[in-house]
Amino acid sequence: MFPLRGLTPTPLPSLHLKTSHLLPPLNVTISSAITNNYSISDEDLESRGFNLHRTVSDLNLDHLNKVFVAVGFPRRDPQKIRLALENTNSLLWVEYKKTQKPVAFARATGDGVFNAIIWDVVVDPSFQGIGLGKAVMERLMGELLEKGIVNIALYSEPRVLGFYRPLGFVADPDGIKGMVYSRKKNSKR
């Protein structure tokens, strides 16, 4: 439901986080403002049979790859997934306790200070529609904002833009146009 793809035949819309409404009043810390505003609490997720993880330890990459494929990503080389995750600044994944498999995932890369890009937001199709995508995104964005990173971007397929808008993302702020490198020759000049 929420796949984001790296290289695709056509450029994907770039979305940037509009932070003005997400920043707390000056007398409230960013972390408390964000953690108190989760749509589903950590306790509720746990009571529904899910565990939250913020590291790659215990993450079975073959199972994660199956989620990627289930949402329409091409099958990825597990060694390349491992390398990508080693170069990831922040990640969050949700495990279904009953099967001990990942069912939701998102990660962010960036400079750790000013900029971040969110990648690979996925929810296993069997678990879509119950708030796991939103839970992962809220926590990942909270972590980035807590670090002071406010220029947060992502690439989204047009069919899921509506998922990101309520989270504060807007397309093309200030007329900025995203571009994606493509190996195909451009027939238009």
N, C-alpha and C positions, 0 to 999 in steps of 0.2 A: 504494500500500500504506500510506503514512503521511500521508494528507492531513489537514490541519488547516484548518478553515473559520472565517471570521470570523462572518458572520451566517447562521444556519441556522434552520429552522423550530422545532427543539427545542433547548433548551440542551444544550451538550456538557459532559461531566465535566471539571472543572478538576483539573489535577494539579500538585502542587508538589514540588520537589526536596527529598528528605530528605537533608540534607548531612552528617549525623553520620558516616556510614560512608565518605564521599568525602573528608573532610578528612585530610590527611597527618599523620604524627607531627610534633611541634613542631620536630624537627631536620631536617626535609625541607621544601624550598620547595614551594609549591602547584604551580608550573609543572613542576617535575621529577617530582613525584608523578603528575601528570595525563598528561604527555607520555610517560612510560614505561609507562603502562597502556593504551595504545590497543590495541584488539583486532586492528587491521590497521595496520601501520606505514606511514608516508609512502612509504618505499622499496618496500614490497610493493604499495601502490596503484599507484605509478608503474610497477613491473615488470609489472603486470597491465593497463597501458594507460590509466591515469587520471592526470589532473592535478588538484591541489587549488588552489582560489583563495579568497582572503579579501576581494576587492574586486569591485566591479561592472565594472571595466574588463575588456573582452573577453567580457562576458556578453551574449549575444544574447537580448534580451527576448522576441522572437517564439519562439525555441526554448524558452525557459523557460516561456512561456505554453502551449506544446504539452505540456510535461510536466505543468503544472497541470491542463490539460484531460484528459490521459490518466489521471490519478488521481481524476478526478471533480469538480474545481473548475469553476465556470463560467468561460468565457473572460473574461479581464480586459483592460481598456483598457491598452495598452502605456504610455501617458503616466501613468496612475495607478500602474502597477507601478513606473515610474521614480521617481515622487514618493514612493511607499512606501519604495523602497530608499534614497532620499536621506535619509529620516528613520529609517533603521535603524542601530542602534549596532554590531551585529556580524552578519556573514553568512559563510557558507561554502558553496561549491558545488564539485561534482566534474564535470570535463569528461572525456568519452571521447575520447582522443587521435585515434582513427581517424576520427571524424566531426566533431570539434571542437565538439560540442554538449554542453550541460549534461545530466547524467543524475541528479544528486542535488543537493538544495538545502535550506537552512534558514537562518533569520534570527532575530535577537532585537532587541527594542526595550526601552527602559526609561529609568531615570533615571541610569544610568551609575555608581551608587554602591551602592544598596541592593536595587533591584528590577529584574527583567527578565522579559519574556514571550517565549517562543519561538513563532514563527509559520512557516507555510508549509513544514513538513517534508515533502518529496516525494522519491520515487525513481521514475524512469521504470519502468513495469511490465516492460519488457524487461530491466531490470537489478536487479530486486528479488530478494532472497534470497541475495545474495552479500556482504552486509555493508556496503554503501555508506550506508544509513540510519544504522546504528550508528556508522560512521566519522565521518559529518557531525555527529551529535549529540554524540559524545564530544569532538570538537574544539571545537564551539561552546560546550558546557558548560564545558570546560576554560578557554576564553578568559574566560568570565563569572566563573568561580571565581577565576581568576588576578587579575582586577580587584577581587576581594573581594566580588562580588555573590553572596549566598547565598540570597536569596529569588527563586527561579526558578520560574516557572509556565508552563503551556501548556494549551491546550484540545485535547482529543483525541476522535475518534469512538470510541464504545465498542468497535468491532471491532479497534482497534489498541492498546488499553490494555496488553496483554501485551508489546508492544514496548518501552514506556516504563518499566515496572516494574523490569526488570533494570538500567536506567540510573539507578535511585535515585528515581524519581518515585512518589508515593503519592497516592491520591485523598483529598480532604477531610481533610487533617491538622488535628487539633484541632477537628474538626467544622465547619470553615470551608466555607461553601457559595458556589460561584461563581454569578454571575448574568450574564445577557446581555441587553442592551437589545433589545427587539423592537417593531416598529411595529404589530404585530397587537394588537387589543384583547384583553385578558385576560378570558375569560369567567368565570373563577373569581376570587373576591375573597378 
